[in-house]
Amino acid sequence: MLVMVTGAAALSACGPSYENGPPEPTSSEIAALEQAILSLGADVDPEEAAATARTAYLYPLQLAESYQITDPPIIHNMKVNSGTRPRGLCYQWADDLEARLETLDTRGLELHRAIANADQALRIEHSTVIVTRAGAPWTSGIILDPWRWGGRLFWSPVTEDPDYDWAARGDVFAFKRARETGARPVLSTY
C-alpha cells in the first residue's frame, strides 16, 4: 500500500494540474518569447516573430480544453492510454502545435521536430516542436513545449533545456529502425 501511495504522490509531482485550465500568459511572457525568436537572426521578420510567439502561447490553451486536461501531464498520459481522454500525449501536442504554426506561413522561420529519451529505457520519450530562423540547424532553435506544463507553454533554447537532451526526430526514427535489426546504434543528442 505504501508503494502505491508513494507512486501516486510521485506522479502527481510530474507537472502542474489546473483546476480551471492553464493560466493565460501575460503580455510580458509572450513578448519575451517574441524577443527570443527575433534574436535567432537579424533577418527574422518582427511580425512573424510576434505571430509565432502569440500562437505558441495561446493555441495550447485551446488544445488543453479540447484534450480535457485536468491533471499533470504524466497522469493525463495514463488517461489517454486507457481511453478515458481523447488526446494529449506529448507527440499529439507537438503535432497539433506544429500544424497550427505552419498555418502562419512564416517565410523567415522554420519548424523542426525533436524527441528526447528515445535511447533511455527508464524514461518516457518526449516530443517537441523547435523554431529556428529559416535554414538554421535545429540545435540553434527554441523549444516550444506545451505538454511539459499541461498546456502552459515551456520554451527555452535547445541547448539550455534543463530537463531533456534532444535528438532530431528523423535521427530517432533511424535509430529505432537500426535497433530493430539487432544493431547497437548510438543516438546523438543535444
Secondary structure, DSSP 8 states (H G I E B T S, - for coil): -HHHHHHHHHHHTSS---TTSS----HHHHHHHHHHHHTT-TTS-HHHHHHHHHHHHHHHHHHHHHTT--S-HHHHHHHHHHTSSS---HHHHHHHHHHHHHTT--SSEEEEEEEESTT-TTS--EEEEEEEETT--GGGSEEEEEEEETTEEEEEEGGG-SS--EEEHHHHHHHHHHHHTT--------
